[in-house]
Amino acid sequence: MKEHESDTLSKTNRINLLFDFYEPLLTEKQRTFLKYYFLDDFTLGEIAAESGISRQAVYEHIKRAEQVLESYESKLGLLAKHELLMRHAEELTLTVKRLTLPQEREKQLLAGIERLRDRTND
Amino acid sequence: MKEHESDTLSKTNRINLLFDFYEPLLTEKQRTFLKYYFLDDFTLGEIAAESGISRQAVYEHIKRAEQVLESYESKLGLLAKHELLMRHAEELTLTVKRLTLPQEREKQLLAGIERLRDRTND
């Protein structure tokens, strides 16, 4: 994979993650354009045709919506905190496994860690 | 303690917690009035005198700022998620203690749980 493609992928990935965290704070318009472009993978031209506005206008809507997501992240840091939580949960999982406890007890602890990771799904 | 006083305290407590989570999203004005009233415990009259606006206007600023906090909570649920995380961490701590592991291993696990709880301070 070329460096450029890898950059694009990691940017798409980041926008998708930020979208997951901050979607409820976006306007309907911001939500729609980001979805078209980053989730559905439409081109600017396709979105322009679909929305009846110029390719340039679509581009600006998307740029602006990205900035809104990054601005929320710089204020609340939910993605950064989530990544830290996942790292600490992973470390704790390794610590538990290194203890080589009786299977039932290990299972109990790992289930407890799983609940900490998945708290957003409760 | 009278029921009314207990209600007021638990409301103050809730607003203070929401303020901790959503302060970065507030305007300067919202932040200032909430701080005066809920953190510094000034009366409406004192804030009015300090700000050079009417008691009624202060009251409306505070009401509005409370609604903004509750609106963010209804969208992002950070306080609810935090409380769930704390509850799961507490349960996991109890599970670890019930295992009666050698002291060094128990300490290691509890430190790992502590990191999960305190992730916002990293």
Interface residues (C-beta under 8 A of the other chain):
Chain A: P24 L25 Y72 K75 L76 L78 K81 L84 L85 H88 A89 E91 L92 T95 V96 L99 L101 R105 Q108 L109 G112 I113 R115 L116 R119 T120 D122
Chain B: P24 L25 Y72 K75 L76 L78 K81 L84 L85 H88 A89 E91 L92 T95 V96 L99 L101 R105 Q108 L109 G112 I113 R115 L116 R119 T120 D122
